[in-house]
């Protein structure tokens, strides 16, 4: 498990991660999302909806390999999109993923 995956898991345990497309988009609209992480194997419509919303609200969006990687980091089966709602975690994740 890489550093960013461990950090994402830590953020999730600290309850600073929102999972699920609708909840993530709600966080983006409300200004709570500091970073959105999207699976590279997400469906085309999901990718478009999430990237458009992030662009219009100026929320950084990072794409990672696949839904299983995100899921494993969170101790779940698979997750397509998550948002990080705390800027400390978000900044460190951006640094590790860039």
C-alpha positions, 0 to 999 in steps of 0.5 A, spaced: 500 500 500 502 506 497 503 512 502 497 516 499 492 510 500 494 509 507 493 517 508 486 516 505 485 510 509 487 515 515 482 521 513 477 516 512 477 513 519 478 521 522 471 521 518 474 527 513 472 523 507 465 523 503 464 517 499 459 516 493 457 520 487 451 524 490 454 525 496 461 528 493 457 532 488 453 535 494 460 536 498 463 540 492 457 544 491 457 546 498 464 548 498 466 542 503 470 538 498 477 540 498 479 535 494 476 529 489 479 523 488 476 519 482 477 512 479 480 512 472 475 506 470 469 510 472 464 511 467 464 516 462 458 520 465 460 519 472 467 522 469 464 528 466 459 530 471 464 530 477 470 533 473 465 539 470 462 540 477 469 540 480 471 545 474 466 550 476 467 550 483 474 550 483 475 544 487 482 540 485 480 533 482 485 527 481 484 521 477 487 514 480 488 508 477 482 504 479 476 503 483 479 497 487 485 502 489 480 507 492 476 501 495 482 498 498 485 504 501 478 505 505 477 498 507 471 497 502 470 493 496 470 499 491 469 506 491 469 510 484 469 517 487 471 520 494 472 527 496 476 529 502 473 535 506 479 537 511 484 541 507 490 538 511 489 531 508 487 534 502 494 538 501 498 532 503 494 527 498 495 532 492 502 532 494 503 525 494 499 524 488 502 529 483 
